[in-house]
Amino acid sequence: MIELERVGFRYPEGPAVLADISFRLETEERVVLLGANGCGKSSLLKLIDGLLDPSSGEIRYQGEALTAKRLRQRDFALRFRRDVGMVFQSPEAMLFNATVAEEIAYGPERLGMPDPASVAKLWAGRLQLEKYLDTPPYHLSGGEKQRLALACVLACQPRLLLLDEPTANLDPRATGWLVDFLLDQQGLTTLVTTQNLSLAAELGQRALILGEDGRLIYDGPLQAALKDTDLLWQANLAHAHRHRHDDGTEHRHVHVHQDWG
């Protein structure tokens, strides 16, 4: 579905955020993007979503180059925006309509889908938001806003779903519900960023790991990556500290905290 070839990115007059990124996502793959704060995970998702332009390299969607010029062509833009959806880490960045119903219906309406109002009711029900249809989004809790942002994207029936730290505003019960919900979505390709290593194991089978310099340092089976403490240390997803034994000796151990993020 998506292929990146030696992609690099830097903001104007700033240092490189990402460098020499190459990978591809196949249809219906479930992939987890891991990395420490500031390594470029969010920027990478925005590149794939066509919200940023690469400074170098090329991104291809279904074999076609994804460029700003191509996205100005109506037919391609409509197809791409319907097929690829992104949920931001801060849902407030996505919410601007007067009610939950209008918020969910906005994307389907813009894409010319039939009966956006019915689509909104359907996805409000699926995301447990039906009682808030007439409620302004800013009245919702953080977790409810996150579910609303997800409903807005899924209502457009995407084939590729990009999720940036989707559980950042969720309590443990809501996190469990979201994991189950995503696993139930058939035919969907997902790329999810997270620092929560225990959650990562529930969200995919393949891992992409970014180093702190914005380079891809791992692309392979997720379970193997989670067992490789040296790799996680290199990516700043594990820490080391001294451990004192009863006999007075000290050793330095690498530890992985799988419940943080």
Secondary structure as the mmCIF struct_conf table of DSSP 4:
data_model
#
loop_
_struct_conf.conf_type_id
_struct_conf.id
_struct_conf.beg_label_comp_id
_struct_conf.beg_label_asym_id
_struct_conf.beg_label_seq_id
_struct_conf.end_label_comp_id
_struct_conf.end_label_asym_id
_struct_conf.end_label_seq_id
STRN STRN1 ILE A 2 ARG A 10
TURN_TY1_P TURN_TY1_P1 PRO A 12 GLU A 13
BEND BEND1 GLY A 14 GLY A 14
STRN STRN2 ALA A 16 LEU A 25
TURN_TY1_P TURN_TY1_P2 THR A 27 GLU A 28
STRN STRN3 ARG A 30 LEU A 34
TURN_TY1_P TURN_TY1_P3 ASN A 37 GLY A 38
BEND BEND2 CYS A 39 GLY A 40
HELX_RH_AL_P HELX_RH_AL_P1 LYS A 41 ILE A 48
TURN_TY1_P TURN_TY1_P4 ASP A 49 GLY A 50
BEND BEND3 LEU A 51 LEU A 52
BEND BEND4 SER A 55 SER A 55
STRN STRN4 SER A 56 TYR A 61
TURN_TY1_P TURN_TY1_P5 GLN A 62 GLY A 63
STRN STRN5 GLU A 64 ALA A 65
HELX_RH_AL_P HELX_RH_AL_P2 ALA A 68 LEU A 71
TURN_TY1_P TURN_TY1_P6 ARG A 72 ARG A 72
BEND BEND5 GLN A 73 GLN A 73
HELX_RH_AL_P HELX_RH_AL_P3 ARG A 74 ASP A 83
STRN STRN6 VAL A 84 VAL A 87
BEND BEND6 GLN A 89 SER A 90
HELX_RH_3T_P HELX_RH_3T_P1 PRO A 91 MET A 94
BEND BEND7 ASN A 97 THR A 99
HELX_RH_AL_P HELX_RH_AL_P4 VAL A 100 ARG A 110
TURN_TY1_P TURN_TY1_P7 LEU A 111 GLY A 112
BEND BEND8 PRO A 114 PRO A 114
HELX_RH_AL_P HELX_RH_AL_P5 PRO A 116 ARG A 126
TURN_TY1_P TURN_TY1_P8 LEU A 127 GLN A 128
HELX_RH_3T_P HELX_RH_3T_P2 GLU A 130 TYR A 132
TURN_TY1_P TURN_TY1_P9 LEU A 133 ASP A 134
BEND BEND9 THR A 135 THR A 135
HELX_RH_3T_P HELX_RH_3T_P3 PRO A 137 HIS A 139
BEND BEND10 LEU A 140 LEU A 140
HELX_RH_AL_P HELX_RH_AL_P6 GLY A 142 LEU A 154
TURN_TY1_P TURN_TY1_P10 ALA A 155 CYS A 156
BEND BEND11 ARG A 159 ARG A 159
STRN STRN7 LEU A 160 ASP A 164
BEND BEND12 GLU A 165 GLU A 165
TURN_TY1_P TURN_TY1_P11 PRO A 166 ASN A 169
HELX_RH_AL_P HELX_RH_AL_P7 PRO A 172 ASP A 184
TURN_TY1_P TURN_TY1_P12 GLN A 186 GLY A 187
STRN STRN8 THR A 189 THR A 194
BEND BEND13 GLN A 195 GLN A 195
HELX_RH_AL_P HELX_RH_AL_P8 LEU A 197 LEU A 203
BEND BEND14 GLN A 205 GLN A 205
STRN STRN9 ARG A 206 LEU A 210
TURN_TY1_P TURN_TY1_P13 GLU A 212 ASP A 213
BEND BEND15 GLY A 214 GLY A 214
STRN STRN10 LEU A 216 PRO A 221
HELX_RH_AL_P HELX_RH_AL_P9 LEU A 222 LEU A 226
TURN_TY1_P TURN_TY1_P14 LYS A 227 LYS A 227
HELX_RH_AL_P HELX_RH_AL_P10 THR A 229 GLN A 234
TURN_TY1_P TURN_TY1_P15 ALA A 235 ASN A 236
BEND BEND16 LEU A 237 ALA A 238
STRN STRN11 HIS A 239 ARG A 244
TURN_TY1_P TURN_TY1_P16 ASP A 246 ASP A 247
BEND BEND17 GLY A 248 GLY A 248
STRN STRN12 GLU A 250 HIS A 255
TURN_TY1_P TURN_TY1_P17 GLN A 258 ASP A 259
#
